[in-house]
Amino acid sequence: MNRRQFSSLLLSLPVLPYAAPIAAQEKVPALGEELTPFGAVRGASRTRAIPAWKGGLTQAPDGWKPGAPLPDPYDEDGRWFTVGSADIDRYKVRLSGGLQEMLTKYPSFEIPVFPSRRSAAAPQRVYEESIANAKRAKLGENGLALSGARVGVPFPIPANGVQAMWNHILRWRGNSFSRTGATVLPESGGIYTAAVHREDWQSSYAAGIDGGRPFHYRRTTLMPKAEAGTTLLLHGTLNPIQSGFAAWFRQGEGGKPVRAPDFVYDTPDPASGGIRTADMLDMFSGPIDRFDFTLVTRREMYVPYNASRMNTPGLAPVDFLWLGHPNPQFLRYEMHRVWIVEARVKPNFRHALPERTYYLDEDTWQIVMADHYDTKGDLVRYAEAHGIAYPQVPVFAPALEITYDLTGDRYVVSGLDNQLAPPDFAKTLRPEDFAPDTLERKRRRW
C-alpha cells in the first residue's frame, strides 16, 4: 500500500462528533462529563458497537493473589465476526493501512472481531490531574518542550498532533514496573530466535516528582547467555533544549557502560533483529523534533485490545506464532475510537521511515497501531500493541508488541511472559535507580 492512497482514504471519510481538533479551553467543562477525564467520548457509539465507558476494570478478580497471572476477564466472549482478505473493501474504513496489507499479503491472516470492552482505567488522582492539565499544560520550543503538566494526560483535548504524541509519551502506565519478557522472531523452518529481557520502568512524571526527566527505562538481556548483561538505559526529557533525551549502552556482563547518543530516530534496535528502529520502542519513543505531526481525526476502527488470549499462562511461542503472523485464533480485535496522527519527517532531516500513521486509543492514549512508510511512500513496517487491563493498579498497558516487516516474512514479538512471571507494578523504583553509574555497579556485582 502507498501512503498517498491511504491518506486520501482517511481524508475522504466522514468524521465523528468530537473528531475534529478543537480548542481545549472550549471543551474543558466536558471533561468528566460527556468526555472522560482523558478526553474520550464517554457515551456509546451510534450503533452501540462501542459501549459507554463506565470506569473500566478497577478490581482484581476474586481469588487473585499478587504475583499470579490475571485470568481473562472476557473469556466467555464469543467472536463477533471475522474480517478476511475478501472483506477488505467492505471494512476498509475500519482498518489501518497495516491491517489491509496483512490481509492482502497473507491469505491465512484474518481479523477476529470481538465485542468491544472499554476496560481501561486509572486512579482517581490521575483523572483529576488530567482535567487540571487541560488548563495548565503548555508547549514551548516549537512543540518540543512541555511545561505545566503533571501526573495525568497533558492534553486530554488535543489541538494538534504534537499534543497527541505527548499524551502517548506521558500516558498513565503506573508509577513504576518491572517485567521479564521474551523477544521472539519466528523464522522459516520453525526456527525461533529468542532472547529474554528484564525491563524496568519508572515515571517521575506519574509519581508527581518535578524535574526535567519524566521517565527512566532500562532493558537488560538475561538470555541467551552469550549476551547476558547487555543493557540499554534511557532517560526521557520534557525539554530537549535544556536536557536532551539520553541513552547508555553496556555490551555483556563485563562491558563498560558508554553513552549511546546514536540510539535515537532510525537507528536499528538490535533486540528486534533490525526490524524496529530506536524510535519504534513503545510504539513511539525518543525525541519528537524530526517529524511534523498532524492530528487528522478521531475514528471508529478495529484495533488489538484485551489480548488475554495471547497472554495465556504457559503458552509457548511455537504454539501460536506462525511464519509471517500469529495464529489468528489467539488474536482479539475490537472496535474502539482512535485518534489518527500522521507524521512526516521535516525538511532537511532524513529518516529510513519518513512517514508514519499512528492510531492512539482514546481511552488510554496508547498507540495501538502504527503504519511505517519508506522513502518511496510504500508501507514497509506495521506495528501493534496488544494491551490488557491490570485492575490491581489500575492500568491498561501492552502485554506484548508485534512489529511486521512487510517486505519479507519476518516479524518480531516482544514482551512475551506466558512462561514467565507477570509484570510487577508494586515494585518501587526511584530515579536514582537509573543513574548511569548503576550500570557500573551492577557490572562489578555480576
SEMI-469479 format. One record per residue (C-alpha): chain; x negated, y, z negated. Coordinates in pm, 1 decimal, padded with zeros to 6 digits. Layout:
! residues N
REC  ch         x         y         z
REC   A         X         Y         Z
...
***
This chain:
! residues 446
REC  ch         x         y         z
REC   A   00000.0   00000.0   00000.0
REC   A  -00117.1   00352.3   00083.0
REC   A  -00097.9   00634.8  -00171.3
REC   A   00083.6   00872.1   00064.2
REC   A   00361.1   00620.3   00126.9
REC   A   00428.8   00565.3  -00242.1
REC   A   00407.9   00935.7  -00330.9
REC   A   00664.9   01012.5  -00061.2
REC   A   00893.9   00745.6  -00207.3
REC   A   00868.8   00893.7  -00557.4
REC   A   00947.4   01243.1  -00438.8
REC   A   01247.6   01128.6  -00233.4
REC   A   01429.7   00963.5  -00522.5
REC   A   01692.8   01134.1  -00740.3
REC   A   01582.7   01241.6  -01086.4
REC   A   01733.4   01158.8  -01423.8
REC   A   01867.1   01400.6  -01682.7
REC   A   01573.5   01538.9  -01881.9
REC   A   01349.7   01420.2  -01597.1
REC   A   01201.6   01749.4  -01480.7
REC   A   00920.5   01915.6  -01678.5
REC   A   01081.4   02179.2  -01898.0
REC   A   00962.5   02445.0  -02138.0
REC   A   00907.6   02284.9  -02476.1
REC   A   01048.7   02577.0  -02670.0
REC   A   01382.5   02549.4  -02489.5
REC   A   01437.6   02188.5  -02593.0
REC   A   01275.4   02170.7  -02937.6
REC   A   01619.4   02169.9  -03110.3
REC   A   01699.0   01849.2  -02919.2
REC   A   01411.5   01660.1  -03083.4
REC   A   01551.4   01422.0  -03340.5
REC   A   01897.2   01463.2  -03188.7
REC   A   01971.1   01373.1  -02823.8
REC   A   01597.2   01328.9  -02787.9
REC   A   01394.4   01109.3  -03021.2
REC   A   01112.7   01272.3  -03221.5
REC   A   00874.1   01154.7  -02947.1
REC   A   01084.3   01324.3  -02677.7
REC   A   01250.3   01012.0  -02535.2
REC   A   01615.6   01017.3  -02434.8
REC   A   01791.1   00867.6  -02735.7
REC   A   02104.7   00757.9  -02554.5
REC   A   02166.0   00463.5  -02326.5
REC   A   02124.5   00484.6  -01952.2
REC   A   02429.6   00546.2  -01734.7
REC   A   02463.4   00174.8  -01657.2
REC   A   02376.7   00072.2  -02015.4
REC   A   02087.8  -00135.4  -01879.8
REC   A   01869.2   00069.2  -02114.5
REC   A   02027.9   00074.5  -02461.1
REC   A   02028.5   00365.7  -02700.9
REC   A   01725.2   00390.8  -02928.2
REC   A   01824.0   00306.0  -03286.4
REC   A   01490.1   00333.6  -03462.2
REC   A   01309.3   00028.3  -03328.7
REC   A   01173.1  -00259.7  -03535.8
REC   A   01063.3  -00143.4  -03880.5
REC   A   01097.1  -00452.7  -04099.7
REC   A   00876.8  -00760.9  -04083.7
REC   A   01079.4  -01080.7  -04033.5
REC   A   01184.0  -01283.3  -04336.5
REC   A   00915.0  -01523.3  -04448.6
REC   A   00635.4  -01349.3  -04260.0
REC   A   00309.4  -01308.9  -04451.6
REC   A   00029.5  -01059.6  -04377.0
REC   A  -00234.6  -01215.6  -04155.6
REC   A   00010.5  -01453.3  -03989.9
REC   A   00121.8  -01420.7  -03625.9
REC   A   00453.4  -01247.3  -03570.4
REC   A   00736.2  -01455.6  -03424.0
REC   A   00904.2  -01340.4  -03105.4
REC   A   01193.3  -01118.9  -03221.5
REC   A   01373.2  -01176.2  -02892.0
REC   A   01306.7  -01544.7  -02830.9
REC   A   01676.8  -01608.9  -02773.5
REC   A   01698.6  -01361.4  -02486.6
REC   A   01773.1  -01520.3  -02152.6
REC   A   01620.7  -01396.9  -01830.8
REC   A   01845.0  -01130.0  -01680.5
REC   A   01731.2  -01184.7  -01320.5
REC   A   01415.5  -01228.1  -01114.1
REC   A   01259.5  -00997.1  -00856.2
REC   A   01072.4  -01186.7  -00585.6
REC   A   00893.4  -01088.4  -00267.7
REC   A   01220.2  -01092.5  -00072.1
REC   A   01370.8  -00836.4  -00311.1
REC   A   01117.1  -00553.5  -00277.3
REC   A   01338.9  -00325.2  -00068.3
REC   A   01637.4  -00381.6  -00296.3
REC   A   01448.6  -00288.8  -00614.3
REC   A   01182.1  -00056.6  -00472.5
REC   A   01295.8   00240.8  -00679.7
REC   A   01230.6   00039.2  -00997.2
REC   A   00887.5  -00095.6  -00901.5
REC   A   00544.0   00057.6  -00935.2
REC   A   00317.1   00051.9  -00634.0
REC   A   00113.7  -00217.1  -00806.2
REC   A   00410.9  -00446.9  -00861.2
REC   A   00517.4  -00407.3  -00499.9
REC   A   00166.6  -00500.5  -00390.5
REC   A   00157.5  -00804.5  -00621.6
REC   A   00487.3  -00930.9  -00479.6
REC   A   00359.3  -00883.0  -00125.6
REC   A   00018.0  -01038.7  -00186.6
REC   A   00125.6  -01343.5  -00388.1
REC   A   00438.4  -01542.5  -00290.1
REC   A   00403.4  -01721.8  -00625.8
REC   A   00429.9  -01396.0  -00821.4
REC   A   00767.7  -01281.9  -00946.9
REC   A   00902.1  -01031.4  -01195.5
REC   A   01125.0  -01186.6  -01463.1
REC   A   01351.2  -00910.1  -01592.3
REC   A   01494.8  -00947.1  -01943.0
REC   A   01741.9  -00737.5  -02143.8
REC   A   01584.4  -00409.7  -02249.7
REC   A   01491.0  -00386.1  -02616.5
REC   A   01375.6  -00049.6  -02747.3
REC   A   01163.2  -00198.2  -03023.4
REC   A   00913.6   00089.3  -03058.5
REC   A   00892.8   00254.9  -03399.3
REC   A   00662.8   00474.2  -03607.5
REC   A   00653.3   00602.1  -03967.3
REC   A   00870.4   00898.1  -04063.2
REC   A   00568.9   01124.4  -04118.4
REC   A   00463.5   01068.2  -03756.8
REC   A   00810.7   01167.0  -03637.0
REC   A   00811.6   01482.1  -03849.5
REC   A   00467.9   01589.1  -03730.6
REC   A   00563.5   01520.9  -03367.3
REC   A   00861.0   01755.9  -03394.3
REC   A   00637.9   02018.3  -03555.7
REC   A   00375.6   01973.5  -03283.8
REC   A   00627.2   02082.7  -03020.5
REC   A   00593.2   02437.6  -03155.7
REC   A   00226.8   02447.8  -03256.9
REC   A   00020.4   02233.8  -03018.1
REC   A  -00177.9   02430.2  -02759.8
REC   A  -00418.3   02356.4  -02478.3
REC   A  -00733.4   02557.0  -02412.7
REC   A  -01035.1   02541.1  -02185.2
REC   A  -00812.1   02484.3  -01880.4
REC   A  -00633.9   02195.6  -02049.3
REC   A  -00948.4   02017.2  -02164.7
REC   A  -00919.4   02116.3  -02532.1
REC   A  -00632.8   02058.0  -02774.8
REC   A  -00559.5   02256.1  -03090.6
REC   A  -00274.7   02294.6  -03336.8
REC   A  -00152.0   01935.1  -03318.6
REC   A  -00186.7   01679.2  -03593.7
REC   A  -00081.2   01319.4  -03666.3
REC   A   00205.3   01286.1  -03416.6
REC   A   00264.9   01317.1  -03043.5
REC   A   00111.5   01652.9  -02942.6
REC   A   00367.4   01742.6  -02673.8
REC   A   00692.9   01548.0  -02719.5
REC   A   00845.3   01764.5  -02446.0
REC   A   00561.2   01787.8  -02193.9
REC   A   00545.5   02075.3  -01948.6
REC   A   00272.5   01930.3  -01728.0
REC   A   00065.0   01622.0  -01657.2
REC   A  -00226.5   01719.1  -01880.3
REC   A   00005.6   01737.4  -02181.0
REC   A   00146.0   01395.4  -02096.1
REC   A  -00204.3   01245.7  -02078.5
REC   A  -00293.9   01395.8  -02416.8
REC   A   00018.3   01225.2  -02551.3
REC   A  -00119.3   00890.7  -02434.8
REC   A  -00466.5   00956.5  -02573.4
REC   A  -00331.2   01053.6  -02916.8
REC   A  -00023.9   00829.9  -02931.9
REC   A   00059.1   00652.8  -03257.5
REC   A  -00141.7   00329.4  -03293.0
REC   A  -00170.2   00317.7  -03671.0
REC   A  -00438.7   00484.7  -03879.9
REC   A  -00686.4   00206.5  -03802.2
REC   A  -00704.3  -00156.4  -03699.7
REC   A  -00942.9  -00441.9  -03635.4
REC   A  -00875.2  -00723.3  -03395.2
REC   A  -01056.1  -01008.8  -03227.1
REC   A  -00961.0  -01097.0  -02872.4
REC   A  -01084.2  -01287.3  -02572.0
REC   A  -01154.3  -01133.7  -02233.8
REC   A  -01086.6  -01381.2  -01954.5
REC   A  -01147.8  -01373.5  -01578.7
REC   A  -00963.6  -01659.8  -01406.6
REC   A  -01161.4  -01778.8  -01104.5
REC   A  -01123.4  -02029.0  -00823.1
REC   A  -01160.8  -02394.2  -00912.3
REC   A  -01001.9  -02348.0  -01254.3
REC   A  -01313.8  -02185.2  -01398.4
REC   A  -01258.2  -01927.7  -01670.5
REC   A  -01527.0  -01673.8  -01751.6
REC   A  -01456.8  -01569.1  -02107.1
REC   A  -01600.6  -01356.6  -02382.7
REC   A  -01475.9  -01281.8  -02732.5
REC   A  -01492.4  -00929.3  -02871.8
REC   A  -01412.6  -00768.6  -03204.5
REC   A  -01255.4  -00426.1  -03167.7
REC   A  -01244.4  -00171.7  -03449.5
REC   A  -01047.2   00148.6  -03407.5
REC   A  -00995.1   00443.2  -03640.1
REC   A  -00781.2   00753.4  -03583.8
REC   A  -00876.8   01057.7  -03787.4
REC   A  -00602.1   01239.2  -03598.9
REC   A  -00328.9   00997.0  -03710.1
REC   A  -00460.7   00998.3  -04065.9
REC   A  -00437.3   01378.1  -04079.5
REC   A  -00814.0   01426.9  -04109.5
REC   A  -00905.4   01758.1  -03948.8
REC   A  -01202.7   01775.5  -03715.1
REC   A  -01303.7   01756.2  -03353.7
REC   A  -01325.4   01374.5  -03335.6
REC   A  -00968.9   01236.4  -03316.6
REC   A  -01065.9   00869.2  -03291.0
REC   A  -01356.4   00623.6  -03308.1
REC   A  -01383.7   00288.9  -03130.7
REC   A  -01628.8   00000.2  -03149.5
REC   A  -01633.9  -00314.7  -02934.9
REC   A  -01871.3  -00591.1  -03044.5
REC   A  -01933.3  -00908.8  -02846.1
REC   A  -01908.0  -01228.0  -03053.5
REC   A  -01926.6  -01482.2  -02769.7
REC   A  -02097.7  -01603.3  -02558.5
REC   A  -02391.3  -01650.0  -02791.0
REC   A  -02638.4  -01502.3  -02542.6
REC   A  -02453.6  -01168.6  -02559.7
REC   A  -02356.0  -01175.0  -02928.9
REC   A  -02409.1  -00841.5  -03098.8
REC   A  -02377.9  -00632.6  -02783.5
REC   A  -02184.1  -00327.3  -02897.1
REC   A  -02012.2  -00028.0  -02739.6
REC   A  -01937.6   00269.7  -02966.6
REC   A  -01714.1   00559.0  -02859.1
REC   A  -01625.8   00889.5  -03026.0
REC   A  -01329.0   01081.0  -02883.4
REC   A  -01307.1   01458.6  -02873.4
REC   A  -01042.1   01728.9  -02894.4
REC   A  -01271.1   01987.0  -02734.5
REC   A  -01536.0   01861.4  -02491.7
REC   A  -01681.8   02209.8  -02463.4
REC   A  -01774.5   02210.3  -02833.0
REC   A  -01849.1   01838.3  -02872.4
REC   A  -01835.5   01603.5  -02577.1
REC   A  -01698.3   01251.7  -02553.3
REC   A  -01981.9   01039.1  -02694.0
REC   A  -02087.7   00679.4  -02629.9
REC   A  -02361.4   00449.7  -02760.8
REC   A  -02461.0   00102.4  -02648.1
REC   A  -02664.5  -00177.5  -02800.1
REC   A  -02767.6  -00482.6  -02598.4
REC   A  -02758.5  -00802.6  -02804.7
REC   A  -02820.7  -00855.4  -03174.3
REC   A  -03178.1  -00734.6  -03160.4
REC   A  -03123.5  -00442.9  -02926.3
REC   A  -03180.2  -00084.2  -03024.9
REC   A  -02877.2   00148.1  -03014.3
REC   A  -02908.6   00408.4  -02738.3
REC   A  -02691.1   00691.4  -02615.4
REC   A  -02480.9   00589.5  -02318.6
REC   A  -02382.9   00918.3  -02153.1
REC   A  -02304.9   00734.6  -01830.8
REC   A  -02027.7   00520.4  -01983.6
REC   A  -01757.2   00751.8  -01852.6
REC   A  -01548.2   00801.4  -01542.4
REC   A  -01610.8   00533.5  -01277.3
REC   A  -01899.4   00351.4  -01442.9
REC   A  -01810.5  -00021.3  -01424.9
REC   A  -01717.6  -00179.1  -01756.8
REC   A  -01943.9  -00486.0  -01786.9
REC   A  -01693.1  -00662.7  -02012.1
REC   A  -01445.6  -00674.3  -01722.1
REC   A  -01669.4  -00827.8  -01459.7
REC   A  -01677.1  -00488.8  -01289.6
REC   A  -01302.1  -00487.2  -01223.5
REC   A  -01237.0  -00196.6  -01460.1
REC   A  -01412.8   00137.2  -01476.4
REC   A  -01503.0   00303.7  -01805.9
REC   A  -01203.8   00537.8  -01790.8
REC   A  -00965.7   00242.5  -01744.4
REC   A  -01023.7   00126.1  -02103.0
REC   A  -00696.1   00153.2  -02295.4
REC   A  -00533.5   00217.0  -01953.4
REC   A  -00695.7   00562.6  -01960.2
REC   A  -00962.1   00699.3  -02190.6
REC   A  -01251.3   00940.7  -02190.5
REC   A  -01283.0   01297.4  -02060.6
REC   A  -00994.9   01437.2  -01857.7
REC   A  -01197.9   01702.3  -01677.6
REC   A  -01240.9   01523.8  -01341.9
REC   A  -00873.0   01496.9  -01245.4
REC   A  -00576.9   01720.6  -01177.8
REC   A  -00273.3   01562.3  -01345.3
REC   A   00076.2   01628.6  -01210.3
REC   A   00388.3   01540.2  -01408.1
REC   A   00621.0   01407.5  -01138.0
REC   A   00939.6   01294.7  -01312.0
REC   A   01095.1   01059.1  -01563.9
REC   A   01236.7   00742.8  -01406.4
REC   A   01401.9   00410.9  -01498.5
REC   A   01163.3   00132.6  -01394.7
REC   A   01077.9  -00229.7  -01464.5
REC   A   00776.4  -00238.9  -01694.7
REC   A   00596.3  -00501.6  -01906.3
REC   A   00745.1  -00489.8  -02256.4
REC   A   00787.8  -00705.2  -02567.7
REC   A   00525.4  -00951.8  -02445.5
REC   A   00552.1  -01205.2  -02728.6
REC   A   00587.1  -01491.3  -02481.4
REC   A   00232.9  -01433.0  -02352.2
REC   A   00114.4  -01382.5  -02708.4
REC   A   00239.5  -01722.6  -02831.1
REC   A   00003.7  -01860.5  -03101.2
REC   A  -00211.9  -02147.5  -02981.3
REC   A  -00150.3  -02080.8  -02613.0
REC   A  -00477.8  -02137.0  -02425.5
REC   A  -00574.5  -01923.3  -02122.7
REC   A  -00572.9  -02229.5  -01898.6
REC   A  -00209.0  -02286.2  -01997.8
REC   A  -00075.9  -01970.0  -01833.8
REC   A  -00343.7  -01786.7  -01633.7
REC   A  -00325.4  -01890.6  -01269.6
REC   A  -00559.8  -01789.9  -00992.2
REC   A  -00455.8  -01441.0  -00882.7
REC   A  -00199.3  -01374.5  -01155.5
REC   A  -00047.9  -01519.7  -01475.6
REC   A   00225.0  -01781.5  -01462.9
REC   A   00542.5  -01568.2  -01435.4
REC   A   00715.8  -01798.0  -01684.9
REC   A   00515.8  -01621.7  -01957.0
REC   A   00580.0  -01266.0  -01837.1
REC   A   00852.9  -01032.2  -01955.9
REC   A   00961.4  -00709.3  -01787.2
REC   A   01237.9  -00476.7  -01897.2
REC   A   01394.8  -00159.8  -01765.3
REC   A   01266.1   00143.5  -01953.7
REC   A   01233.8   00512.1  -01881.1
REC   A   00880.1   00617.3  -01799.1
REC   A   00712.5   00947.4  -01727.8
REC   A   00521.2   00934.6  -01398.5
REC   A   00192.1   01123.6  -01378.4
REC   A  -00010.3   01146.9  -01059.2
REC   A  -00384.5   01208.9  -01088.3
REC   A  -00614.8   01334.5  -00814.4
REC   A  -00986.9   01389.9  -00850.1
REC   A  -01074.1   01759.6  -00847.3
REC   A  -01259.5   01919.9  -00557.2
REC   A  -01638.7   01892.6  -00587.2
REC   A  -01609.6   01577.6  -00800.8
REC   A  -01640.0   01216.3  -00694.0
REC   A  -01482.0   00900.8  -00829.9
REC   A  -01460.0   00546.5  -00694.1
REC   A  -01084.1   00553.9  -00767.1
REC   A  -00998.2   00917.5  -00696.1
REC   A  -00618.8   00885.6  -00700.6
REC   A  -00402.7   00720.9  -00964.8
REC   A  -00040.1   00693.8  -01067.7
REC   A   00028.9   00644.8  -01437.7
REC   A   00357.0   00526.1  -01589.8
REC   A   00399.8   00632.4  -01953.7
REC   A   00664.1   00466.6  -02171.2
REC   A   00892.0   00742.2  -02302.9
REC   A   00934.5   00572.2  -02641.9
REC   A   00561.1   00547.4  -02721.9
REC   A   00359.9   00749.3  -02465.0
REC   A   00164.3   00431.6  -02396.6
REC   A   00058.6   00398.3  -02032.6
REC   A   00225.6   00070.1  -01940.2
REC   A   00127.9   00056.7  -01570.9
REC   A  -00135.2   00226.8  -01356.6
REC   A  -00194.8   00224.4  -00981.1
REC   A  -00552.4   00298.4  -00870.6
REC   A  -00635.6   00404.5  -00513.4
REC   A  -00974.1   00415.0  -00340.9
REC   A  -01123.0   00693.5  -00128.7
REC   A  -00924.3   00570.1   00173.5
REC   A  -00596.5   00600.1  -00015.2
REC   A  -00549.3   00223.8  -00041.1
REC   A  -00421.2   00061.3  -00360.2
REC   A  -00712.6  -00150.0  -00486.8
REC   A  -00655.1  -00184.8  -00862.5
REC   A  -00339.8  -00232.0  -01066.9
REC   A  -00329.8  -00238.0  -01448.3
REC   A  -00063.0  -00330.4  -01702.6
REC   A  -00041.3  -00300.5  -02081.4
REC   A   00174.3  -00575.8  -02231.1
REC   A   00288.1  -00447.9  -02568.3
REC   A   00468.7  -00589.6  -02868.8
REC   A   00613.9  -00440.4  -03184.8
REC   A   00428.5  -00473.2  -03513.7
REC   A   00712.5  -00384.0  -03753.5
REC   A   00496.9  -00411.6  -04066.1
REC   A   00315.1  -00088.8  -03965.2
REC   A   00541.1   00002.0  -03774.5
REC   A   00384.4   00048.6  -03431.3
REC   A   00428.7  -00068.2  -03073.4
REC   A   00090.6  -00148.7  -02922.0
REC   A  -00062.3  -00353.2  -02638.6
REC   A  -00115.6  -00717.5  -02724.3
REC   A  -00320.2  -00751.1  -02406.7
REC   A  -00410.6  -00564.2  -02089.2
REC   A  -00432.6  -00704.8  -01737.0
REC   A  -00620.2  -00540.2  -01450.6
REC   A  -00588.8  -00681.0  -01099.0
REC   A  -00845.7  -00643.0  -00822.2
REC   A  -00612.7  -00624.1  -00523.5
REC   A  -00899.5  -00656.4  -00275.4
REC   A  -00952.1  -01017.9  -00383.3
REC   A  -00800.5  -01283.2  -00606.8
REC   A  -00965.1  -01161.2  -00926.4
REC   A  -00812.1  -01017.7  -01239.1
REC   A  -00921.3  -00964.2  -01597.3
REC   A  -00714.3  -01014.8  -01912.4
REC   A  -00837.4  -00856.3  -02234.7
REC   A  -00708.8  -00878.0  -02591.1
REC   A  -00604.3  -01244.5  -02588.4
REC   A  -00572.2  -01352.4  -02950.9
REC   A  -00340.0  -01653.0  -02911.3
REC   A  -00605.7  -01882.2  -03060.8
REC   A  -00746.4  -01617.8  -03295.8
REC   A  -00625.0  -01407.2  -03587.4
REC   A  -00370.0  -01132.4  -03509.4
REC   A  -00464.9  -00762.9  -03538.0
REC   A  -00526.2  -00631.0  -03888.2
REC   A  -00356.8  -00292.2  -03925.0
REC   A  -00402.5  -00295.0  -04303.3
REC   A  -00780.9  -00270.6  -04285.3
REC   A  -00902.2   00073.9  -04389.1
REC   A  -01168.6   00219.7  -04162.7
REC   A  -01332.7   00559.5  -04204.5
REC   A  -01506.5   00790.9  -03956.8
REC   A  -01841.8   00720.8  -04124.0
REC   A  -01799.2   00351.5  -04041.5
REC   A  -01853.0   00450.7  -03678.9
REC   A  -02166.6   00660.8  -03718.4
REC   A  -02436.6   00565.1  -03464.1
REC   A  -02678.1   00459.9  -03738.4
REC   A  -02433.8   00187.8  -03845.7
REC   A  -02536.5   00001.6  -03530.4
REC   A  -02896.1   00007.8  -03651.5
REC   A  -02797.0  -00114.9  -03997.7
REC   A  -02586.3  -00396.1  -03850.5
REC   A  -02878.1  -00491.3  -03625.9
REC   A  -03102.4  -00535.9  -03928.0
REC   A  -02841.9  -00747.1  -04110.1
REC   A  -02781.3  -00987.3  -03820.0
***
